[in-house]
Amino acid sequence: MISVLAPGPHTTIQDSGRPGYYAMGLPPSGALDQYAHACANLLVGNTEAAATLEATMAGPTLGFEQDAIVAVTGADVEVTIDGHPVEMWAAHPIRAGQQLKIGLARAGARAYLAVRGGIDCPLFLGSRSTYTAASIGGLTGGPLVAGDALRLGCETAGPARPGARIDSRLRSHAGDSVSLRVVPGLCTYRFTAESLERFFTSTYTMTARADRIGCRLDGPSLTYVEREQPFGAGDDPSNVVDLGYPVGSIQVPSGTEPICLLRDAVTGGGYATLGTVISADLDLLAQARAPDTVRFEPVSIDDALAARAASRARLREVRTNLNLLSLF
Amino acid sequence: MDLTAIRGGSSAYTMLPDGSRASFGGDEYVFVELDEAMSLHATLRVQSIAARIGALGLPGVVDIAPANSSYLIRLDPDQVDPRRALTTITALHADGRTTASGIRTEILDVPVLYDDPWSLEVCMRSRDGHQSATETDIQFTARINGFASVDELVAAHSSAPFIVTFPCFKPGNAESYQLVPRERQIQAPKYLTPRTETPARAVAHGGAFTVIYPSSGVGGYQLLGRSAIPVVDLGQTTREFRRSPVLTPISTLLQFRPVDREEYDDVRRLVDADQYVVRRAPVEFSLSDFEADPVGYARSLRGLLS
């Protein structure tokens, strides 16, 4: 058992997500930085789908009532066990009676804590991920609160590896600027050519209006191609007949402040979308925070698939390195 | 990708044989827009194609999400190459069998207390973000659609069933489109700025669509009434939700039926005791029969519930 002594500003139980329910209006949820989430699990010998804690901007303080193995990845945070700093991206033993504290994020936005066995809570439609908008997943459908008691599961896939660490080359390092690859499409035809060029050549700034649903960006406004609005679309030129929103899609209501949707997004709505951030780069967006700068680079589907393969290869390398380690 | 290609706009799209516009949503999604405008014809084709994609049982297809005049597919690119999936989909669009001739579905009876006291209360607290400072949402919607009274609007809204065309926003919510010719579609703008509160089970109209809000929360559609029956039970603990956590999946026909306060309260009591059985009947919806005689066809659909 782990008791939540202080929850941090917004800490939720997340796993690899709850796919397959788009058609009933339920987004996939799950850890926003899937790479950091998977690395944390690999470090403690969990399956990659085991649930971790996702801490936002600052982490929780947890009292361990049993021995365990822990690892923290993602945003650059100070991690201490009974006040002694321990390395991120590495597995550490913790004993019953000890306290683990995750401090303020110095860079990046979201840190992941994996505990050997995984954080346990009831599965909801096959996932433990918290989706606060529908109050499902996690312990109660919401973020952790002080006094919560977390149980450990048995989602292990390999031996415990206290002392295991991920090579610094394979760790993510959040900076204060990020470039995101975008596949243009969806309703890109609604935007003027000049606007699309402006979008892909300008620098945007992350605003504080960012959560698991999506993030708003500040920057040059965009204009729409003039048309007589089709039946059912609504009067504003940024309106379209309501349609599905991919996770990672970018919409620009009324031409100002682009919004990029994340894994807790609504599954559809009536704003024109101009393209979609590729899956490999959603992890980078998960770590962006105000006032980081964001640039968008248009890529083809071929490039997007190549980037996905590279991202998979990186995770495979982490897995191989950790497995080799356990042989010695 | 070259910016000149973006400027040309061509490279983002694959035009399908039937004029639909297909594109990729990153590496995990395929988005196909059949029409920029809403129409019964477009929505039935969407539903027919989505059902056929589902029937193919392609490995790696995670979601098939039909919307009003478009659909979205989520894929696992580790199992299926999205470029290949698009080729498969293209063949379906070329195939004459995916016409909008009809759909096999179910019609549900939805008892509604129109012009209910809870919507009225929320309405009056939300006039700041609304088009009209003095009218309630239902009065406003009646007036701008040329009805002489709220009663006339209620009669029109319950005269013909709606078809669910896009379950979205949150589980249980479903945009539905009335089975009447376009010139008889009720239309209403959404709130200028969204309300911060909406009663759970509120029946509301925005654009050309009616929704039943599954739970309380924000919203922007004009409040017309309140459904006596719930539309979602994610835990699936009650009798109407054993098969599915949502009452109104894609293609469901909804027949709204005005009830008085007494009947509304009776239904609520039965729902709370998990003893209420929703009236439903199977339907073979035929577009040509509907187009030949919309009023008579709507009456015959209503008749299935009596």
Contacts between the chains, C-beta under 8 A, distances in Angstrom:
chain1	res1	chain2	res2	distance
A	19	B	62	4.9
A	19	B	63	7.1
A	19	B	74	7.2
A	20	B	62	5.7
A	20	B	63	6.0
A	21	B	63	7.4
A	21	B	171	7.5
A	22	B	62	7.9
A	22	B	63	3.8
A	22	B	65	4.1
A	22	B	72	6.9
A	22	B	74	6.0
A	23	B	63	6.2
A	23	B	64	6.4
A	23	B	65	4.6
A	23	B	66	7.1
A	23	B	167	6.3
A	23	B	249	7.3
A	23	B	250	6.6
A	24	B	167	5.5
A	24	B	171	5.3
A	24	B	172	7.7
A	24	B	244	7.7
A	24	B	245	6.9
A	24	B	246	5.0
A	24	B	249	6.8
A	25	B	167	5.2
A	25	B	168	5.0
A	25	B	169	5.7
A	25	B	170	5.3
A	25	B	171	4.9
A	25	B	172	7.1
A	25	B	173	5.6
A	25	B	174	7.8
A	25	B	246	7.7
A	26	B	170	7.8
A	26	B	171	5.0
A	124	B	234	7.5
A	125	B	234	7.9
A	133	B	170	6.2
A	134	B	170	6.0
A	134	B	171	5.8
A	134	B	234	6.6
A	136	B	234	5.9
A	182	B	26	7.9
A	183	B	12	8.0
A	183	B	23	7.9
A	183	B	24	5.2
A	183	B	25	7.0
A	183	B	26	5.2
A	183	B	27	7.3
A	184	B	1	7.4
A	184	B	6	5.8
A	184	B	11	7.8
A	184	B	12	4.4
A	184	B	23	7.8
A	185	B	12	4.5
A	185	B	13	6.8
A	185	B	23	2.9
A	185	B	24	5.5
A	185	B	25	6.5
A	185	B	31	6.6
A	186	B	23	5.9
A	186	B	25	6.0
A	186	B	31	5.2
A	187	B	33	7.8
A	188	B	6	7.9
A	188	B	9	6.8
A	188	B	12	5.1
A	188	B	23	7.5
A	189	B	9	5.9
A	189	B	12	7.7
A	189	B	13	7.3
A	189	B	21	7.4
A	193	B	6	7.7
A	193	B	7	4.5
A	193	B	8	8.0
A	193	B	9	6.9
A	196	B	6	5.2
A	196	B	7	6.9
A	196	B	9	7.8
A	197	B	3	6.0
A	197	B	6	7.0
A	197	B	7	6.3
A	200	B	3	6.4
A	200	B	6	6.5
A	201	B	3	7.6
A	230	B	35	7.8
A	230	B	36	4.5
A	230	B	37	3.5
A	230	B	38	7.3
A	231	B	37	4.6
A	231	B	38	5.4
A	231	B	39	7.0
A	231	B	182	6.7
A	231	B	208	7.2
A	232	B	37	6.3
A	232	B	38	2.9
A	232	B	68	6.8
A	232	B	69	7.7
A	232	B	207	5.6
A	232	B	208	4.8
A	232	B	209	7.6
A	233	B	36	7.2
A	233	B	37	7.2
A	233	B	38	7.4
A	233	B	207	7.6
A	234	B	189	7.5
A	234	B	190	7.2
A	234	B	207	5.7
A	235	B	189	6.9
A	240	B	36	7.2
A	241	B	35	8.0
A	241	B	36	6.9
A	241	B	37	6.7
A	241	B	38	4.8
A	241	B	67	8.0
A	241	B	68	5.0
A	241	B	69	5.2
A	241	B	70	7.5
A	242	B	67	6.4
A	242	B	68	5.6
A	242	B	166	5.7
A	242	B	168	6.7
A	242	B	175	6.1
A	242	B	207	7.6
A	242	B	209	7.4
A	243	B	31	7.6
A	243	B	33	7.1
A	243	B	67	4.7
A	243	B	68	7.0
A	243	B	69	7.7
A	243	B	70	4.6
A	243	B	72	7.3
A	243	B	166	7.9
A	244	B	31	7.0
A	244	B	65	4.9
A	244	B	67	5.1
A	244	B	70	7.0
A	244	B	71	7.0
A	244	B	72	3.2
A	244	B	168	7.1
A	245	B	72	7.9
A	246	B	25	3.4
A	246	B	26	6.2
A	246	B	28	7.0
A	246	B	29	4.0
A	246	B	31	7.0
A	246	B	72	6.6
A	246	B	74	7.4
A	247	B	28	7.6
A	248	B	25	7.3
A	248	B	26	5.0
A	249	B	25	6.0
A	249	B	26	7.9
A	266	B	168	6.9
A	266	B	169	5.2
A	266	B	170	7.1
A	267	B	65	6.8
A	267	B	168	5.0
A	267	B	169	7.1
A	268	B	65	7.6
A	268	B	67	5.9
A	268	B	72	7.8
A	268	B	166	6.4
A	268	B	168	3.5
A	268	B	169	6.8
A	269	B	168	7.1
A	269	B	169	7.1
A	270	B	207	7.4
A	275	B	12	7.7
A	276	B	24	7.5
A	276	B	25	4.1
A	276	B	26	3.7
A	276	B	29	6.5
A	277	B	26	6.2
A	278	B	26	4.7
A	278	B	27	5.4
A	279	B	26	5.9
A	279	B	27	5.4
A	279	B	28	5.6
A	279	B	77	8.0
A	280	B	27	7.8
A	298	B	1	4.4
A	298	B	3	7.1
A	298	B	5	7.9
A	298	B	6	5.3
A	299	B	1	5.3
A	300	B	1	4.9
A	300	B	11	7.3
A	301	B	24	4.6
A	301	B	27	6.9
A	301	B	82	6.5
A	301	B	83	6.3
A	303	B	1	6.9
A	304	B	24	7.3
A	304	B	26	6.0
A	304	B	27	4.1
A	305	B	27	5.4
A	305	B	77	6.1
A	305	B	81	7.3
A	305	B	82	7.5
A	307	B	27	7.6
A	308	B	27	5.0
A	308	B	77	5.9
A	308	B	78	8.0
A	312	B	78	7.2
